[in-house]
Amino acid sequence: MTFAHLGGEPILLRTYCEHCAPLVELLRSHKLDVDRAHELSSDNDLALFLEHGLGMAFVPRSASFAASLTRAAVEGLDLRRTVFLYAVAGRQRTPVANMIMKMLRGADWSRYAR
C-alpha cells in the first residue's frame, strides 16, 4: 500500500505517541489531510474509533487490537523507536532481571539497525 491509496481516508492520530509530530509532517509531505484528523489520547479510544470504522491509524506492529481490524504496511513509512534498559551498577538483581539483561546483551540486533 502507498500513501496515495490513503487519500480521502479519515485519519486518527495518536497524540500520545512520540512519533506523532514526525508522522504528521510525513503525511503532509504526501498531501494527506492531517488538519482534519481526529486526535485521540489513548489506545482504548483509538480501538473504539477503529472498530466503528471512523478512520484509519498508524500504529506500531506490537499494538494489540481486535482481530477484525485489518493491518497493512505502507511503503515509505519507516518510524522506529529506541528502547533503553537501565540498571544500577552494583545493585543486586533478581535472577529474572539478570536473565533478561543477558538475553538482551546476547541478542543479534543487527537486523534492526538502520
N, C-alpha and C positions, 0 to 999 in steps of 0.2 A: 504494500500500500504506500502511496506517496502523499505528500501534503496536499497536492491538487485534488485528491479524492475526498479530502475533508472539507472542502469549501462548502459553505452553507450549513454545515452541521453546528448545532449549538454546542458551545464549549463550556465545560465545567472545570474551573480552576481550583486547585488545592492550594489555597493561600498560605497554609501552614508548612508547605514543602520548601526546603532550601533552594530548590531549582525553579521556583515559580517565576521569578524575575527573568532569568535567562530563557526560560521556556516561552514567556510572553514575547520577548524580543525575537526569538526564533520564529514563532508563529506569525508575528507581524512581518518579518522578512519574507515569509511565504504567502503574504497577502490574506491571511486568515483574520477574521474579525474578532479580535480579543476584547475590544472595547465593549462589546455586548455580551461578554461571557458571564456566567454565573459564578460568583466567588463563594466557595464553601470552606468551612473552618474545621471539618472533621471527616474522618473516613466513614463514619456512620451516616452522616448527611449525604456524602458522595454516593454511598451504596444505595440509599433510597432514591436519589435522583436517577441513577443509572438503571435501577430496577424498574422504574416507571417510564423509562425511555425519554427522559427530559434532556438528554445531551450525551456527549462523549467526553472522556477524560484521559489524561496522560498519567499513568500510574506505574510504579516500579513493578518488575516481574514478580517480586516477592509479595506484593499486595494480595490479600485474600478477599475475594468477592464471590458472590453466588455463581454456581456452575452455569446458570442460564445466560450469563453475560458472555459476550464474545470478545476475545483479545486479538489484536492484530499488531504486528510490528510495522513501524513507519520508517521508510527509507530516509536516511539523512538525520534521524533523531538519535543523538548519542549523548545522553546525560549520564554522568557517572557520579557515584558517591564514594567518599573516602571515609573509612571507618578506622578508628584508632583504639587500641587496647592499652590501658594504663594499669600499672600495678606499683605499689610502694616497694622499693628495693629493701630487702632485708626483712620484710614482714612475712610471718608465717602464713601460707596459703593452704586452703583445703586441697585434698587430693584431686577433686574435680577441677578446681581452678588451675592447678598445676598441669593436669592432663590437657585442658583446653588450650592453655598457653603453649604447651609443647606441640600440640597439633597445628596451631596457627603458625608457629615458627617453622615447622617442618613442611608445611604445605607448599606446593608449587604454584605461586601466584603469577607466574609469567604470562599466562593466557589472559589475565585481567589487566595487564599493564598496557598503557596506551602506546 
